[in-house]
Amino acid sequence: MAVKNKYQIELPPEVIESMSLEPGQEVRIAVKDEVATITPVSKTREFVYRQVQLWSIVLAVLTAIVFFMVGQVNHAKQIPISGDNSIAAWLIIANAVVGTVVFTAFFIKSRRSKIGAPLERIYWRNFPVIVVAVWLILGLALIGISWLMGQVFTGVSFDLMTSSFIFLIFCYMTNYLMALAAINLNSQMLTTLFTLTIVGGMFISMATNGANHWWQYNLSFLGTSVAKNSWQFNFTLIFSALIMVALIDYLFVSLRQVYPKNWRLMTLRVLLTLAAVNLGAVGVFPNNANFHVLHDQIAGFMVYSILILIIGIKWLLPNVSKEFLVASYIIGAFLFACEIAFQVVGYLSLTAFEIIAFVAAFGWVILLFQKIRELIDGREVVVEIPLKIQVIDEQK
């Protein structure tokens, strides 16, 4: 008779809940050195990943066929890499549309399939804002890539077949990345969208109005009727506010599972939402003559809400670290000093004060979002359980 030992590990309820395991669900155990990692096996998630690979190439091939057929109809022998009717032009137009459609389709599919907790924390009411943000960022990225191609390959052109193949590769890469972004959307990606939208929009507005010497007036000049393409600046503020609200929704829905019915967190959520509303209102009511007073009041309310958050963060955020508190108080003191230097001493110009205050406040809000994510993602369940041994007798 051969004697074998069968080892069993019983996972406690808190581990089961943390991993969202269901009865009979398979798990994958990876062992490296003395560390074992248990990962739930989701057949639905694996199916979605196979769909990502399939549809990314299918849509890329279809788009490339359209590109080739249009070239045939126009009797194009050589396709330039940049310029009008070029690979770059098609890359911007077609990939921005198809890539956004891929992102939308896989987000909806993944959300309904419930393949991950992060997607379930995103409310449907925030979905249109996220899609438009992805479309804008994708469009800007494609424009940047196309510009770089034009600079590196100046005057280069290819025959229609080669151009179609190059276009196919770019289409596949864009579709694949957009699909992966959709099924792995989380708070980190939302924070990145928020940052890219507000920073990118402001830099574009600044560059557009460089000839108008906007810095001789103030930052709000970019949104006035005198500025060139002022809608870009105002749209940036409004849309950034909507993304910020979506991010706040996501973070606090997740926090509710860790800290249920916490009035301090509810207060923190309200204050952050008010700051986001004020940010959007600054774009809704630009600094024109008819809205000048209201614009300044809204901007002031936004600054005050940030200062209140900084002062009260010690009591509003659970398990706040000493390092974050010190950083918050330093930023708060810096904002107060800038206010004195501008209003009382007159050392700072209005433009300098607005830029410095915006960068400091924006940086602190991003840092706060990071700390909230750590409360959600950094939650660790540690248990010590005995290893059960069952002796099994088998015949040789």
N, C-alpha and C positions, 0 to 999 in steps of 0.2 A: 504493500500500500504506500502511495506517495502522499505526503502531507504538504499542502500549500496554504499559504496565508492570504486571505482576501481582506484588503484594507478598505474601510469606509470612513467618509467624512460627512458629518451632519451639519449642514449650514443653518445657522440660527435665523429667525424671522427677519431681523434687521438687515442681514446680508441679502436675503431673498428680495426684500423690498427695495434695497439700494440698487440691485442689479436688474430689477423688474423681471424676475424669473417666473415662469409659469410651470405648473405640474407637468412632468413628462418632457420638458424642453431639454434639448441637447446643449451641452456646454463643451467648449474646447479648452483643454488644459495644456499650456505651454510651460515646459520646465527648462530653466537655464541655471546652471550651477545649483544653488540651494534654494532658488526662488521659483515658485509655481504661480502662473497667472491663469485665472479662470475667466473665460470670455463666453458670453451667451452666443449660441449659434442661431442666427435668424435666417430661415430659408427665404422669407420675404425680402430681407435686405440683400441677400445674395442674388435673388431674382432681379431686383431693381438694378443692381450693379451690372448684371449681364445685359439688361435693357439699355443701360447707359452706353455700353460699348457698341451694341447693335445700332441704336438709333443715331448715335453720333456719326458713324460711318455712312449709314443710309442717307441721312439728310445732307451730309457733305457731298456724297456722290450726286444726289439730285441737284444740289445747288451748282456743282461744277458742270453738270450736263447743261443746265440753263445757261451758264457762262459760255460754254462752248458753242451752243446753238445760236446765241446772240452774236457771237463772233462770226459764225458762218453766215448768218443773214446779212451782217454788215460787211462781209467779204474782207474781214480783217486778217491780213497776213502776219503782221507783227503787232504784239500788244506791249505797250510801254509799261514799265514797272510802277511809274508814278505819272500824275497828270490826269487830263480828261480821258475818259474811256480806258482807264488803265486797270491793272491788277489791284492797285491800292484803292482806287475809287470803288471798285466792286467789293473789295474787302470791307470798306467802311459801311457801305449801304447794305449789302446782303448779310454780312456776318452780324451786324448790329441787330437786324431784324430776326434772323434765324436763331442767333444765340439767345436772344431774349425769349423767343418762343420756346426754345429747349429748356431754359431755366424755369419758365412758368409751368410748362407741362410736367417736368420732373418734381418741382416743388409740390404741385397739387397731388401728383401720384404718391409721393413719399409721405405727404401729410395725411392723406386718407389711408395709406397702408400702415401708418403708425410704426415706422421702422426705427424711430429714434425719439427720445424724450425732448431734445432741443426743438425739433420742428413742432411738437405738440404745444409748446409754450408760446408760439407765435399766433396771435389772434388773426382771424381772417380779415378783420377790418384794417389791419396794417399791411396786408398782402399787396394791394395796389401800389402803396408807397415804396415798398421794397423792390417791386418789379421795375418801376420807373427809375429808381436809384441805380439798379443794376444796369438798365439800358443806358443811362447817362454815363456811368463809369465805363461801361464796355465801349460805348461810342468814342469817348475821349481816349481810351487806351488804343483803340484801332486807328484813330487819327494820328496819335503819337507814333505808332508803329509804321503807318504809311508815310509819315513825314521822314522818319529815320531811313526807311527804304529808299525814298527819293534822294536823300542826302548821300547815302552810301553808294547807291547804284545809279548815279546821275547819267541820264541818257540811255540806259540799258533797256532793251526790249527783247521779247522772246516770241517764237512762233506760237500759233494758237494752241497746239497740243501741249507744249511745254508750259505755257501760261495756265492752261486748265489744270494741269497736274500740280503746279505750285499753289494755285487757288484752292484745289482740293485739300492739300495738306493744311493750309491755314484754316479752312472751314472745319475740318475734323478736330483740330486742336481747340478751336473756339468752342465748338459744340460740346466736346468732352469736358472742358474746364467749366463751362456753364452748368452742365448736368451735375458734375461733382459738387459745385458750389451750392446747387439747389438742395441736394440730399444731405449735405453736411452743414447747412446754414445754422449758425449759433451766435451767441452774444459777441464773440470776437469779430466775426464777419460783419455784424451790424455796426459795431464800433468803428471798424475800418471804413464801411460805407459812409457813416456819419462824418468821419474825419476827412475822407477824400472829397465828399460833396462840398462841405463848407470851405475847406482850404482851397480846393481846385476852383470853385466858383469865385472866391474872392480874388485869387491871383489872376484869373481870366479878366475880371472886371478891372483890376488895377492895370493890367497890361493894355486893355482896350482904351483906357482913359489916361494913359501915360502922357500923350501929347497935350491933354487938358490940364496937366500939372495938378492932379487931384489932391496931392499931398499939401498943397498950399492952402487948402480949405479944411476939410476934415474927412474922416473915413465915410461918414454918412453921405458925403457928396456923390459917391458912386451910385447911390440909389435915387438921386434927384432927377428932375426932368432936364436939367442942364447937362448931365453926364451922358456920354455915348453908350447906347445899349444899357440903360439903367435897369431894364427888366431883368438882366442877368444877375445883378447883385441882389435885387429884391427877391427874385425867384430862389436864389441860393439860400437866403435866410429862411424863407417860408418852407422850402423843401427840407432843409436841414432840421428845422423844428419838427416836422412830421416824422423824420427818421429818428430823431431823439425821443419822441413820444413812443414810437414803436419799440425802441431799445429799452426804454423805461418799463413799458408793458412786459416785455420779455423777461427782464431781470427780476422784476418784483413778483411775477407769476411764479418764477423759479424759487425766489426767496420765501414765498408763502408756504412752500412745501417743507422748508427747513425751519422757519420761524412763523408758525400759524398764529393769526390774530394778534399781531404785534403792532400796537398803536404808534410806536416810535417809527417803525418802518413805513407805516401809512403816512405819517407826517413827512418823512423824508421823500416819499413818492409824490406827495402833493406839492412840496416845495420844488422838486426837480421838474415836475410837469408845469408849474407856473413859470419857471425859468425858460422852459421850451416854448410855452405860449408867448411869453414876452419876446423871445428871439424871433418868432414868426411874425408877431405884431409889428416889430421894427421894419420888416419888409413890407407888410401890408400898408403901413402908414409911413411913407418915405419922408425925408426931411425937406419937403417942399414948403412953400410959404403957408399954405392952408393947413398943413399938418405939423408945422414946426414944433409948437408947444406940446402937442400930444406925442409926437415922436420922442422928444427929450424926456417926457415923463415915463414913457414905456421903457426907454433905455435905462433910466434911473431905477425903475422898479426891478429890471433884470439884474443890475449891479447889486441892489439891496438884497435880492433873493439869494444871490451867490454868497454874499457876506453872511447872511443869516445861516446858510448851510454850513459855511466854514466854521462859524462860531459854535453852532449846535451839533456838529458832526460827532463830537465825543459822546453825546447822549442819544443820538438818532441811529447811529450805525453800530450793530452788535459786534463785539470782539474786535474793536478798532485797535490797530497797533499803535505803539508809541511813536514809531517813525512816521506813520501817516499823519498823526496828530501834529507832530512838530512841523512837517512839511506844509500842512494845511494852515497852521498859524503863521508860518513864515510868508506864505502867499497872501494870506489875509492882511498881515502887517504891510506887506509890499504894496498891495492895492490901496490901502489907507494912506500910505506915504505918497503914492502917486497922485491921489486925490488932493492932498495938501499941496504938493508941488505944482499942481495945475490950478486949483481954485484959489489958494491963498498966496503962495509965493509967486506964481506965474512963471515958474521955471520951464515947465513943459507946455508945448503947444497943444492945441486941441487934437490935432492929428496924432501926435506922439502919444498923448494920454490914451486916446481911443485904441490905438494899436497895442500898446503895452498892456492896458487893462483887458483887452480881448484875449490876447495870447495867454496871460496869466490865468484868467477865469476859465478859458477853454481848456488849458492844460490841466487845471485842477479837476474839472468835470470828467475829463478822460481818465485821470488818475482815480477818481471816485468810482467810475464804472469798473475799472480794473479791480478795485478792492471788493466791490460787490460780486464780481465774477469769482473771485477767490473764495468768497463765502459759499457760493453755489458749487463750483467745480472742485474746490479744494476740500470738500467734505469727505472725510475718510472714516470708514467703519473698521475698527480694529477689534477682533474677538480672538479669544484663546479657547480652542475646543480640543477635546481628547481624540486621538486617532483610535478608532475601534478596529479590532482584529478578529476576523472570523476564520476559524480553522476548517479547512475543507480536505476531506480524504478522497483521494482518487486512485483507481487501480492503474498500475503501470501498463 
